[in-house]
Amino acid sequence: MSDLAKVDGHVLTPADYDEIPELTDEWFETADFKVGDRLVRRGRPKLERPKTQVTLRLDADLLDALRATGSGWQTRVNAALREWLERH
């Protein structure tokens, strides 16, 4: 619903440039991002104990069975390993 012809026809004056903020890296890091009227947060909130990505070799049948349990299987594997460590 924009009037693109009007936008294209607008000519910036030197006074218009005074209102434009300097776009620094810091400005972009703190800038709000909106989709329509909804504020979108960038990235996930910082975790107290962030996870570390690793490479782990598993038997193919075991991996297939874990993946077959559905979404969240990696989280469940993490919980199972933590439980095993607490018991041993």
C-alpha positions in Angstrom: 0.0 0.0 0.0 3.0 2.3 -0.4 3.1 5.1 -2.9 6.4 4.1 -4.6 6.2 6.9 -7.1 6.1 9.5 -4.3 9.1 7.8 -2.5 11.1 7.7 -5.7 10.3 11.3 -6.4 11.5 12.5 -2.9 14.7 14.5 -3.1 16.9 14.6 0.1 18.0 18.0 1.3 21.1 18.7 3.4 18.8 19.1 6.5 17.5 15.6 6.0 21.0 14.2 6.5 21.2 15.8 10.0 18.4 13.5 11.2 20.1 10.3 10.0 22.0 8.5 12.8 25.5 7.2 12.2 25.3 3.5 11.5 28.0 2.0 13.6 28.5 -1.7 14.6 27.3 -0.7 18.1 24.1 0.8 16.7 23.3 -2.4 14.7 24.0 -4.6 17.8 21.4 -2.6 19.9 18.9 -1.8 17.2 15.4 -3.2 17.5 14.1 -5.3 14.6 10.4 -5.2 14.0 8.1 -7.2 11.7 5.0 -5.1 11.4 4.2 -4.0 15.0 5.9 -7.1 16.5 9.4 -6.7 18.1 11.7 -9.5 17.1 14.6 -10.3 19.4 17.8 -11.3 17.8 19.1 -14.7 18.6 18.5 -16.8 21.7 18.9 -15.4 25.2 22.3 -16.0 26.7 22.5 -19.3 28.5 24.1 -19.6 31.9 25.8 -22.9 30.8 25.9 -22.9 27.0 26.2 -26.1 25.1 29.3 -27.1 23.2 29.1 -28.6 19.7 31.0 -31.9 19.4 31.4 -34.7 16.9 30.4 -38.1 18.2 30.4 -41.4 16.3 27.5 -43.6 17.0 26.4 -46.9 15.5 24.0 -46.3 12.6 21.2 -48.3 14.1 21.5 -46.5 17.4 21.4 -43.1 15.7 18.4 -44.1 13.6 16.5 -45.2 16.7 17.3 -42.0 18.5 16.2 -39.9 15.5 13.0 -42.0 15.3 11.9 -40.7 18.7 11.2 -37.4 17.0 12.1 -33.8 17.6 14.2 -33.1 20.6 16.1 -36.3 20.5 19.5 -34.5 21.0 18.1 -32.9 24.2 17.0 -36.3 25.4 20.4 -37.8 24.7 22.0 -35.0 26.7 19.6 -35.7 29.6 20.3 -39.4 29.5 24.1 -38.9 29.5 23.8 -36.4 32.4 21.7 -39.0 34.4 24.2 -41.7 33.7 27.1 -39.5 34.9 25.2 -38.7 38.1 24.7 -42.4 38.8 28.3 -43.3 38.2 
